[in-house]
Amino acid sequence: MTDLTLATAQKILDAALAKAAEMKLKPLVITVLDTRGCVKVLVNQDGTSLKRGEIAHGKAYGALALGIGSRAIFKRAQEQAYFVSAVNELAQGALVPVPGGVLIKDASGKLLGAVGISGDTSDNDEICAVAGITAAGLKADAG
């Protein structure tokens, strides 16, 4: 697989939604980005709050921008707050350095894109992202 197809992105989305339903989570926004940072699929469940879309996008975008899952960015922000702040400034505030942004990789480890989820706890958002990626037969890198 060389690119993240729309069909694969839809599988990730559907499986992430199924996991959220199974866990009875709050309404989520799920964004799947390709390696260029372009949106492949995006869903806002009924009842999400106003800025959840930007947060979900920022989690996925941050993972792509730094090449690490947003859990690792979160850890780095705790250890090197000035660095993450500077990178976020360079990204014009587009990074959200908390768990829930997960890199999508193929079996060989090639980067295909990222999933960002927001709406429940960051840990639960990440669980759904990983479930979606895994269900599509791909590798999840949450950091």
C-alpha positions, 0 to 999 in steps of 0.5 A, spaced: 500 500 500 502 506 498 497 511 499 491 512 504 485 510 500 478 513 501 476 506 502 481 505 508 480 511 511 472 510 511 474 503 514 478 506 520 472 511 521 467 506 521 471 502 526 473 508 531 465 509 531 464 502 533 469 502 538 466 509 541 459 506 541 461 499 545 465 504 550 459 508 550 463 514 550 461 522 549 460 524 542 466 524 538 469 528 532 474 523 528 479 526 523 483 522 518 488 525 514 493 523 509 501 524 509 500 531 506 495 533 512 489 533 507 482 530 510 480 524 507 474 523 512 471 527 517 465 526 522 462 530 527 457 525 531 451 529 534 452 533 540 459 534 539 461 541 542 463 547 537 471 546 537 472 539 537 473 539 530 479 543 530 482 539 536 481 532 533 485 535 527 490 538 531 491 532 534 492 528 527 496 534 524 501 535 530 502 527 530 504 528 522 508 534 523 513 531 528 512 524 526 510 521 532 504 520 536 500 525 540 502 521 546 509 522 545 508 530 543 504 530 550 510 527 554 515 532 550 511 538 552 511 536 559 519 535 559 520 541 553 515 545 554 518 551 550 520 546 544 513 544 543 510 551 544 515 554 539 513 548 534 506 550 535 508 557 534 511 555 527 505 551 525 500 557 527 497 554 533 495 548 529 498 542 534 494 539 540 499 536 544 495 531 548 493 523 546 488 522 541 493 523 535 495 517 532 500 515 526 497 510 521 503 506 518 503 500 513 506 493 515 513 495 513 512 501 517 511 506 512 507 512 514 500 513 511 497 518 515 494 520 522 487 519 525 485 525 530 479 524 535 476 529 540 470 528 544 471 524 550 477 523 555 484 523 551 485 516 553 479 514 550 480 518 544 486 514 543 483 508 544 478 509 538 483 511 534 488 505 535 482 500 534 480 504 527 487 503 525 488 496 527 481 494 524 483 496 517 489 492 518 494 497 519 499 499 524 497 504 530 503 509 533 500 513 538 507 515 541 
